[in-house]
Amino acid sequence: INDTLTKLLSSQQEESNRQSILKSENVTINDKILKIPRGTRDYHPRQMKIREEVFRTIIDCFKQHGADTIDTPVFELT
């Protein structure tokens, strides 16, 4: 788990650096700044692989102790 956590934190730092570069370059298309919806985030494929491994480990542990899986909406109406 420590190795996986280290990889995830490293990937998050890389993403933070990439976002800082994009902000400093003021990336625009047709004079509009590209933004993702509030409360969401894009993940690099390497980050997703690590996240999936972490979630799989957590889910397996929870299921061993009798927990049930639920699925909640990604977006909700406001």
Backbone as XML, in Angstrom:
<?xml version="1.0"?>
<chain id="A" units="angstrom">
  <residue number="1" name="ILE">
    <atom name="N" x="0.835" y="-1.193" z="0.000"/>
    <atom name="CA" x="0.000" y="0.000" z="0.000"/>
    <atom name="C" x="0.874" y="1.248" z="0.000"/>
  </residue>
  <residue number="2" name="ASN">
    <atom name="N" x="1.989" y="1.229" z="0.741"/>
    <atom name="CA" x="2.867" y="2.404" z="0.782"/>
    <atom name="C" x="3.424" y="2.743" z="-0.596"/>
  </residue>
  <residue number="3" name="ASP">
    <atom name="N" x="3.807" y="1.708" z="-1.357"/>
    <atom name="CA" x="4.318" y="1.949" z="-2.707"/>
    <atom name="C" x="3.235" y="2.550" z="-3.594"/>
  </residue>
  <residue number="4" name="THR">
    <atom name="N" x="2.027" y="2.028" z="-3.492"/>
    <atom name="CA" x="0.916" y="2.537" z="-4.288"/>
    <atom name="C" x="0.616" y="3.976" z="-3.910"/>
  </residue>
  <residue number="5" name="LEU">
    <atom name="N" x="0.628" y="4.264" z="-2.618"/>
    <atom name="CA" x="0.384" y="5.628" z="-2.145"/>
    <atom name="C" x="1.462" y="6.577" z="-2.653"/>
  </residue>
  <residue number="6" name="THR">
    <atom name="N" x="2.707" y="6.157" z="-2.617"/>
    <atom name="CA" x="3.811" y="6.978" z="-3.119"/>
    <atom name="C" x="3.620" y="7.271" z="-4.606"/>
  </residue>
  <residue number="7" name="LYS">
    <atom name="N" x="3.221" y="6.259" z="-5.390"/>
    <atom name="CA" x="2.989" y="6.461" z="-6.821"/>
    <atom name="C" x="1.842" y="7.438" z="-7.047"/>
  </residue>
  <residue number="8" name="LEU">
    <atom name="N" x="0.767" y="7.308" z="-6.272"/>
    <atom name="CA" x="-0.385" y="8.189" z="-6.419"/>
    <atom name="C" x="-0.010" y="9.631" z="-6.087"/>
  </residue>
  <residue number="9" name="LEU">
    <atom name="N" x="0.720" y="9.824" z="-5.007"/>
    <atom name="CA" x="1.136" y="11.177" z="-4.630"/>
    <atom name="C" x="2.060" y="11.783" z="-5.672"/>
  </residue>
  <residue number="10" name="SER">
    <atom name="N" x="2.943" y="10.971" z="-6.241"/>
    <atom name="CA" x="3.836" y="11.437" z="-7.295"/>
    <atom name="C" x="3.037" y="11.854" z="-8.521"/>
  </residue>
  <residue number="11" name="SER">
    <atom name="N" x="2.045" y="11.050" z="-8.888"/>
    <atom name="CA" x="1.205" y="11.370" z="-10.040"/>
    <atom name="C" x="0.412" y="12.641" z="-9.793"/>
  </residue>
  <residue number="12" name="GLN">
    <atom name="N" x="-0.067" y="12.825" z="-8.567"/>
    <atom name="CA" x="-0.812" y="14.038" z="-8.235"/>
    <atom name="C" x="0.095" y="15.262" z="-8.353"/>
  </residue>
  <residue number="13" name="GLN">
    <atom name="N" x="1.348" y="15.132" z="-7.936"/>
    <atom name="CA" x="2.294" y="16.243" z="-8.040"/>
    <atom name="C" x="2.553" y="16.576" z="-9.497"/>
  </residue>
  <residue number="14" name="GLU">
    <atom name="N" x="2.704" y="15.538" z="-10.344"/>
    <atom name="CA" x="2.907" y="15.771" z="-11.776"/>
    <atom name="C" x="1.711" y="16.500" z="-12.376"/>
  </residue>
  <residue number="15" name="GLU">
    <atom name="N" x="0.506" y="16.090" z="-11.983"/>
    <atom name="CA" x="-0.720" y="16.729" z="-12.489"/>
    <atom name="C" x="-0.794" y="18.173" z="-12.022"/>
  </residue>
  <residue number="16" name="SER">
    <atom name="N" x="-0.426" y="18.411" z="-10.770"/>
    <atom name="CA" x="-0.429" y="19.776" z="-10.244"/>
    <atom name="C" x="0.544" y="20.652" z="-11.022"/>
  </residue>
  <residue number="17" name="ASN">
    <atom name="N" x="1.719" y="20.108" z="-11.329"/>
    <atom name="CA" x="2.702" y="20.855" z="-12.112"/>
    <atom name="C" x="2.167" y="21.153" z="-13.514"/>
  </residue>
  <residue number="18" name="ARG">
    <atom name="N" x="1.500" y="20.165" z="-14.126"/>
    <atom name="CA" x="0.938" y="20.344" z="-15.460"/>
    <atom name="C" x="-0.144" y="21.419" z="-15.445"/>
  </residue>
  <residue number="19" name="GLN">
    <atom name="N" x="-0.995" y="21.399" z="-14.431"/>
    <atom name="CA" x="-2.060" y="22.395" z="-14.337"/>
    <atom name="C" x="-1.479" y="23.787" z="-14.118"/>
  </residue>
  <residue number="20" name="SER">
    <atom name="N" x="-0.398" y="23.891" z="-13.353"/>
    <atom name="CA" x="0.252" y="25.184" z="-13.137"/>
    <atom name="C" x="0.792" y="25.733" z="-14.451"/>
  </residue>
  <residue number="21" name="ILE">
    <atom name="N" x="1.367" y="24.853" z="-15.257"/>
    <atom name="CA" x="1.898" y="25.274" z="-16.555"/>
    <atom name="C" x="0.763" y="25.758" z="-17.449"/>
  </residue>
  <residue number="22" name="LEU">
    <atom name="N" x="-0.344" y="25.003" z="-17.482"/>
    <atom name="CA" x="-1.482" y="25.401" z="-18.312"/>
    <atom name="C" x="-2.046" y="26.738" z="-17.865"/>
  </residue>
  <residue number="23" name="LYS">
    <atom name="N" x="-2.142" y="26.952" z="-16.548"/>
    <atom name="CA" x="-2.661" y="28.227" z="-16.046"/>
    <atom name="C" x="-1.731" y="29.362" z="-16.414"/>
  </residue>
  <residue number="24" name="SER">
    <atom name="N" x="-0.424" y="29.122" z="-16.300"/>
    <atom name="CA" x="0.530" y="30.180" z="-16.604"/>
    <atom name="C" x="0.551" y="30.504" z="-18.089"/>
  </residue>
  <residue number="25" name="GLU">
    <atom name="N" x="0.236" y="29.492" z="-18.921"/>
    <atom name="CA" x="0.186" y="29.724" z="-20.360"/>
    <atom name="C" x="-1.170" y="30.254" z="-20.796"/>
  </residue>
  <residue number="26" name="ASN">
    <atom name="N" x="-2.151" y="30.250" z="-19.877"/>
    <atom name="CA" x="-3.492" y="30.753" z="-20.149"/>
    <atom name="C" x="-4.068" y="30.100" z="-21.404"/>
  </residue>
  <residue number="27" name="VAL">
    <atom name="N" x="-4.206" y="28.783" z="-21.380"/>
    <atom name="CA" x="-4.670" y="28.011" z="-22.520"/>
    <atom name="C" x="-6.085" y="28.446" z="-22.890"/>
  </residue>
  <residue number="28" name="THR">
    <atom name="N" x="-6.258" y="28.840" z="-24.149"/>
    <atom name="CA" x="-7.572" y="29.293" z="-24.601"/>
    <atom name="C" x="-7.903" y="28.691" z="-25.958"/>
  </residue>
  <residue number="29" name="ILE">
    <atom name="N" x="-9.181" y="28.596" z="-26.231"/>
    <atom name="CA" x="-9.681" y="28.233" z="-27.553"/>
    <atom name="C" x="-10.752" y="29.260" z="-27.878"/>
  </residue>
  <residue number="30" name="ASN">
    <atom name="N" x="-10.562" y="29.961" z="-28.994"/>
    <atom name="CA" x="-11.504" y="31.007" z="-29.387"/>
    <atom name="C" x="-11.738" y="32.000" z="-28.253"/>
  </residue>
  <residue number="31" name="ASP">
    <atom name="N" x="-10.662" y="32.388" z="-27.588"/>
    <atom name="CA" x="-10.692" y="33.367" z="-26.495"/>
    <atom name="C" x="-11.493" y="32.912" z="-25.274"/>
  </residue>
  <residue number="32" name="LYS">
    <atom name="N" x="-11.669" y="31.608" z="-25.096"/>
    <atom name="CA" x="-12.350" y="31.079" z="-23.914"/>
    <atom name="C" x="-11.395" y="30.167" z="-23.178"/>
  </residue>
  <residue number="33" name="ILE">
    <atom name="N" x="-11.311" y="30.308" z="-21.864"/>
    <atom name="CA" x="-10.436" y="29.476" z="-21.055"/>
    <atom name="C" x="-11.111" y="28.120" z="-20.842"/>
  </residue>
  <residue number="34" name="LEU">
    <atom name="N" x="-10.363" y="27.049" z="-21.089"/>
    <atom name="CA" x="-10.886" y="25.695" z="-20.898"/>
    <atom name="C" x="-10.974" y="25.378" z="-19.411"/>
  </residue>
  <residue number="35" name="LYS">
    <atom name="N" x="-12.127" y="24.920" z="-18.971"/>
    <atom name="CA" x="-12.314" y="24.553" z="-17.573"/>
    <atom name="C" x="-13.109" y="23.260" z="-17.504"/>
  </residue>
  <residue number="36" name="ILE">
    <atom name="N" x="-12.847" y="22.483" z="-16.466"/>
    <atom name="CA" x="-13.660" y="21.300" z="-16.225"/>
    <atom name="C" x="-14.745" y="21.688" z="-15.228"/>
  </residue>
  <residue number="37" name="PRO">
    <atom name="N" x="-15.866" y="20.949" z="-15.172"/>
    <atom name="CA" x="-16.934" y="21.281" z="-14.231"/>
    <atom name="C" x="-16.421" y="21.274" z="-12.791"/>
  </residue>
  <residue number="38" name="ARG">
    <atom name="N" x="-16.985" y="22.144" z="-11.968"/>
    <atom name="CA" x="-16.585" y="22.216" z="-10.556"/>
    <atom name="C" x="-16.819" y="20.879" z="-9.874"/>
  </residue>
  <residue number="39" name="GLY">
    <atom name="N" x="-15.897" y="20.506" z="-9.023"/>
    <atom name="CA" x="-16.016" y="19.259" z="-8.285"/>
    <atom name="C" x="-15.580" y="18.035" z="-9.072"/>
  </residue>
  <residue number="40" name="THR">
    <atom name="N" x="-15.049" y="18.234" z="-10.275"/>
    <atom name="CA" x="-14.578" y="17.113" z="-11.083"/>
    <atom name="C" x="-13.096" y="17.289" z="-11.361"/>
  </residue>
  <residue number="41" name="ARG">
    <atom name="N" x="-12.516" y="16.232" z="-11.896"/>
    <atom name="CA" x="-11.085" y="16.280" z="-12.177"/>
    <atom name="C" x="-10.752" y="15.272" z="-13.262"/>
  </residue>
  <residue number="42" name="ASP">
    <atom name="N" x="-9.812" y="15.618" z="-14.112"/>
    <atom name="CA" x="-9.326" y="14.676" z="-15.119"/>
    <atom name="C" x="-8.103" y="13.964" z="-14.563"/>
  </residue>
  <residue number="43" name="TYR">
    <atom name="N" x="-7.999" y="12.676" z="-14.848"/>
    <atom name="CA" x="-6.856" y="11.901" z="-14.388"/>
    <atom name="C" x="-6.105" y="11.334" z="-15.580"/>
  </residue>
  <residue number="44" name="HIS">
    <atom name="N" x="-4.800" y="11.348" z="-15.482"/>
    <atom name="CA" x="-3.922" y="10.754" z="-16.482"/>
    <atom name="C" x="-4.072" y="9.234" z="-16.394"/>
  </residue>
  <residue number="45" name="PRO">
    <atom name="N" x="-3.893" y="8.509" z="-17.503"/>
    <atom name="CA" x="-4.027" y="7.041" z="-17.450"/>
    <atom name="C" x="-3.164" y="6.382" z="-16.376"/>
  </residue>
  <residue number="46" name="ARG">
    <atom name="N" x="-1.955" y="6.891" z="-16.142"/>
    <atom name="CA" x="-1.110" y="6.307" z="-15.076"/>
    <atom name="C" x="-1.752" y="6.515" z="-13.718"/>
  </residue>
  <residue number="47" name="GLN">
    <atom name="N" x="-2.344" y="7.708" z="-13.514"/>
    <atom name="CA" x="-3.012" y="7.989" z="-12.244"/>
    <atom name="C" x="-4.225" y="7.070" z="-12.070"/>
  </residue>
  <residue number="48" name="MET">
    <atom name="N" x="-4.965" y="6.845" z="-13.150"/>
    <atom name="CA" x="-6.146" y="5.996" z="-13.061"/>
    <atom name="C" x="-5.771" y="4.563" z="-12.710"/>
  </residue>
  <residue number="49" name="LYS">
    <atom name="N" x="-4.675" y="4.084" z="-13.252"/>
    <atom name="CA" x="-4.243" y="2.720" z="-12.932"/>
    <atom name="C" x="-3.976" y="2.589" z="-11.431"/>
  </residue>
  <residue number="50" name="ILE">
    <atom name="N" x="-3.294" y="3.564" z="-10.878"/>
    <atom name="CA" x="-2.985" y="3.540" z="-9.440"/>
    <atom name="C" x="-4.268" y="3.662" z="-8.623"/>
  </residue>
  <residue number="51" name="ARG">
    <atom name="N" x="-5.154" y="4.597" z="-9.020"/>
    <atom name="CA" x="-6.418" y="4.781" z="-8.307"/>
    <atom name="C" x="-7.246" y="3.500" z="-8.315"/>
  </residue>
  <residue number="52" name="GLU">
    <atom name="N" x="-7.311" y="2.834" z="-9.476"/>
    <atom name="CA" x="-8.075" y="1.594" z="-9.573"/>
    <atom name="C" x="-7.497" y="0.519" z="-8.661"/>
  </residue>
  <residue number="53" name="GLU">
    <atom name="N" x="-6.168" y="0.433" z="-8.571"/>
    <atom name="CA" x="-5.535" y="-0.546" z="-7.686"/>
    <atom name="C" x="-5.873" y="-0.249" z="-6.229"/>
  </residue>
  <residue number="54" name="VAL">
    <atom name="N" x="-5.811" y="1.027" z="-5.863"/>
    <atom name="CA" x="-6.117" y="1.412" z="-4.481"/>
    <atom name="C" x="-7.575" y="1.101" z="-4.163"/>
  </residue>
  <residue number="55" name="PHE">
    <atom name="N" x="-8.490" y="1.509" z="-5.046"/>
    <atom name="CA" x="-9.904" y="1.248" z="-4.812"/>
    <atom name="C" x="-10.197" y="-0.244" z="-4.765"/>
  </residue>
  <residue number="56" name="ARG">
    <atom name="N" x="-9.560" y="-1.023" z="-5.643"/>
    <atom name="CA" x="-9.763" y="-2.474" z="-5.647"/>
    <atom name="C" x="-9.341" y="-3.066" z="-4.300"/>
  </residue>
  <residue number="57" name="THR">
    <atom name="N" x="-8.208" y="-2.605" z="-3.767"/>
    <atom name="CA" x="-7.728" y="-3.089" z="-2.473"/>
    <atom name="C" x="-8.720" y="-2.744" z="-1.364"/>
  </residue>
  <residue number="58" name="ILE">
    <atom name="N" x="-9.202" y="-1.509" z="-1.373"/>
    <atom name="CA" x="-10.153" y="-1.066" z="-0.345"/>
    <atom name="C" x="-11.461" y="-1.839" z="-0.462"/>
  </residue>
  <residue number="59" name="ILE">
    <atom name="N" x="-11.985" y="-1.969" z="-1.681"/>
    <atom name="CA" x="-13.251" y="-2.678" z="-1.892"/>
    <atom name="C" x="-13.132" y="-4.132" z="-1.465"/>
  </residue>
  <residue number="60" name="ASP">
    <atom name="N" x="-12.040" y="-4.787" z="-1.832"/>
    <atom name="CA" x="-11.838" y="-6.183" z="-1.432"/>
    <atom name="C" x="-11.814" y="-6.323" z="0.086"/>
  </residue>
  <residue number="61" name="CYS">
    <atom name="N" x="-11.147" y="-5.407" z="0.752"/>
    <atom name="CA" x="-11.070" y="-5.433" z="2.219"/>
    <atom name="C" x="-12.460" y="-5.251" z="2.833"/>
  </residue>
  <residue number="62" name="PHE">
    <atom name="N" x="-13.212" y="-4.272" z="2.322"/>
    <atom name="CA" x="-14.557" y="-4.019" z="2.841"/>
    <atom name="C" x="-15.461" y="-5.241" z="2.629"/>
  </residue>
  <residue number="63" name="LYS">
    <atom name="N" x="-15.360" y="-5.864" z="1.441"/>
    <atom name="CA" x="-16.205" y="-7.021" z="1.142"/>
    <atom name="C" x="-15.862" y="-8.202" z="2.045"/>
  </residue>
  <residue number="64" name="GLN">
    <atom name="N" x="-14.583" y="-8.344" z="2.421"/>
    <atom name="CA" x="-14.184" y="-9.422" z="3.327"/>
    <atom name="C" x="-14.873" y="-9.276" z="4.683"/>
  </residue>
  <residue number="65" name="HIS">
    <atom name="N" x="-15.220" y="-8.036" z="5.029"/>
    <atom name="CA" x="-15.858" y="-7.766" z="6.316"/>
    <atom name="C" x="-17.367" y="-7.580" z="6.181"/>
  </residue>
  <residue number="66" name="GLY">
    <atom name="N" x="-17.923" y="-7.979" z="5.020"/>
    <atom name="CA" x="-19.372" y="-8.014" z="4.868"/>
    <atom name="C" x="-20.020" y="-6.747" z="4.312"/>
  </residue>
  <residue number="67" name="ALA">
    <atom name="N" x="-19.248" y="-5.805" z="3.843"/>
    <atom name="CA" x="-19.825" y="-4.568" z="3.293"/>
    <atom name="C" x="-20.447" y="-4.833" z="1.931"/>
  </residue>
  <residue number="68" name="ASP">
    <atom name="N" x="-21.442" y="-4.029" z="1.590"/>
    <atom name="CA" x="-22.086" y="-4.103" z="0.281"/>
    <atom name="C" x="-21.625" y="-2.934" z="-0.575"/>
  </residue>
  <residue number="69" name="THR">
    <atom name="N" x="-21.634" y="-3.138" z="-1.887"/>
    <atom name="CA" x="-21.235" y="-2.089" z="-2.823"/>
    <atom name="C" x="-22.457" y="-1.279" z="-3.216"/>
  </residue>
  <residue number="70" name="ILE">
    <atom name="N" x="-22.290" y="0.051" z="-3.274"/>
    <atom name="CA" x="-23.347" y="0.923" z="-3.773"/>
    <atom name="C" x="-22.766" y="1.776" z="-4.890"/>
  </residue>
  <residue number="71" name="ASP">
    <atom name="N" x="-23.632" y="2.341" z="-5.697"/>
    <atom name="CA" x="-23.200" y="3.220" z="-6.770"/>
    <atom name="C" x="-24.002" y="4.510" z="-6.648"/>
  </residue>
  <residue number="72" name="THR">
    <atom name="N" x="-23.317" y="5.627" z="-6.586"/>
    <atom name="CA" x="-23.987" y="6.916" z="-6.456"/>
    <atom name="C" x="-23.780" y="7.727" z="-7.723"/>
  </residue>
  <residue number="73" name="PRO">
    <atom name="N" x="-24.662" y="8.684" z="-8.002"/>
    <atom name="CA" x="-24.531" y="9.471" z="-9.218"/>
    <atom name="C" x="-23.266" y="10.329" z="-9.228"/>
  </residue>
  <residue number="74" name="VAL">
    <atom name="N" x="-22.703" y="10.509" z="-10.402"/>
    <atom name="CA" x="-21.521" y="11.355" z="-10.532"/>
    <atom name="C" x="-21.930" y="12.820" z="-10.427"/>
  </residue>
  <residue number="75" name="PHE">
    <atom name="N" x="-23.027" y="13.176" z="-11.076"/>
    <atom name="CA" x="-23.564" y="14.522" z="-11.020"/>
    <atom name="C" x="-24.954" y="14.486" z="-10.424"/>
  </residue>
  <residue number="76" name="GLU">
    <atom name="N" x="-25.270" y="15.489" z="-9.633"/>
    <atom name="CA" x="-26.600" y="15.582" z="-9.059"/>
    <atom name="C" x="-27.223" y="16.905" z="-9.475"/>
  </residue>
  <residue number="77" name="LEU">
    <atom name="N" x="-28.542" y="16.937" z="-9.519"/>
    <atom name="CA" x="-29.230" y="18.168" z="-9.817"/>
    <atom name="C" x="-29.091" y="19.137" z="-8.643"/>
  </residue>
  <residue number="78" name="THR">
    <atom name="N" x="-28.947" y="20.400" z="-8.953"/>
    <atom name="CA" x="-28.836" y="21.405" z="-7.879"/>
    <atom name="C" x="-30.145" y="22.132" z="-7.711"/>
  </residue>
</chain>
